[in-house]
Structure formats: structure tokens, C-alpha cells
Amino acid sequence: MGVSVAISLVLFWTGFEVVKAEESVYSLPALQTHPLPSSLVHWKDERNGGDYFNQIRSTPVGYLVWSEFPLKIYVQRPSNSRDGEASFDRFQQWVDAVLSAVDEWNEYLPLVEVEREELADIVIKRSLPPLKAEINPETGLFDISPVRSGQTKYKIYLRSGSTPVLSHRMTVEISPTQSNDSIIATARHELGHALGIWGHSTEETDAMYLSGVRNPPPISPRDINTLKKIYQQPTRLGWSLQN
Ligand SMILES: [Zn+2]
């Protein structure tokens, strides 16, 4: 069954500005699978460690699968302005830690750094993810969740062209207020979400385990088995709208 969307209500990103599409009604692209990226075609887990695909959520547009490689990643940089030496160095250490996590994933999906934020598929920012306060229905009091070390969000937009392509963009926030090893572990975990692992592993030996562990594990075979399965799922992303 086709899903329709009134494009006049959708704001999309053209690379430089947000524009409003003309008044017309398109159908969302049908759910289809993309060819598996060759880096994942070649992946084989000799030990058959299994996966946690059953923990991965689909979205209204299907699985959050990328289809054009290399993926463009923007990592926030310190400005050269009047920053004190120490704060510049701390920022640079954060950048280096994030880039080492980018390097780790680059083995499984091709990633390239871009210098302009507006060109990126994945934007990585150095900021404190906001605290979430929720009313606890049992006590009637506010529950403030513990400070999060990182957070990843996605946005759907239409990439303009002869026919608009349903696309997504990820924004990752990684807190600066943690040790270097924790920044790498957080970046590794959040990048896993940004690459499409939209869910958590239930085993502490996986990078996508739900909460922080004392000695964060590297990307595990189970992480990649899961990633590979996700990239074999149908999605509406990366396909042209139909009118
Ligand atoms: Zn997570």
C-alpha cells in the first residue's frame, strides 16, 4: 500500500538553505533494498558470533540505511579565534578522539571527512546533550535522566534533483566533559547509530551495548553482523519520490 505525503508541508535542505517545495502531492518511494556495500559483502564472521538484529527498530521510512558512499562526515573544529591555548588543545583532543572512532568504522563502511557542515550526511558536534526531565507517573515528580555522554538524531529531507530523493541526515552530539577513552567509546557507539544501528545490543562486549561499561569494547563481530543484516533490509531512503 502506498503512503502519500503532501510535499507542500515538508521543509527540505538544499545544501544552503531551507526551501519549501511546490504544491504537489507525491507518493513516498516504495520500500526497497539497496545493493549491499562491497565492504559488507566481503565481511564474514568466522566464529558465527550471531547478531542483535531483533533489537533494531525500523522507522516510518524503513531502516536507516545509507546508499551513497563514501558517506560525508563533518566533525566540528575549534575556531582559531581568541580561545585560550588550553581550551583549544582540549577541543583538538576531542577532535582526534572522534576521528579515531571514524577510522574504526571506515573499515566497514567508507567514510570521508568534509570541511563544510552543510555538505555532510553525518554532523558530529561537541556539545553536552540536553538533560531530559520527565514526570514520573508513579511519584508525580520530575525524573531527571543522568547526563548523557552522547546522542544521535536523524532528520528526513528531500534532496532536490530531477525527481526529489527521500534522504536522511544524522546529527551526533558528543560531550566534551569525559575522558579521552570515553570520548572514543561514545563516538564509536553514536556513530554506530548514525550508520543505521538504531537500537542496542544486550551484551556488554558489543560497542552498541545500551550503557557505558568500564572498559568499553571495540566494534565487535556481532556489531558488524547486525550492521550487515540492517543493510539487507528495505527502506524508502535513497529512492526517488513518485508522482
Ligand atoms: Zn545508544
Boltz pocket constraint, residues with backbone or C-beta under 6 A from the ligand:
constraints:
  - pocket:
      binder: B
      contacts: [[A, 189], [A, 193], [A, 199], [A, 200], [A, 208], [A, 209], [A, 210]]
      max_distance: 6.0
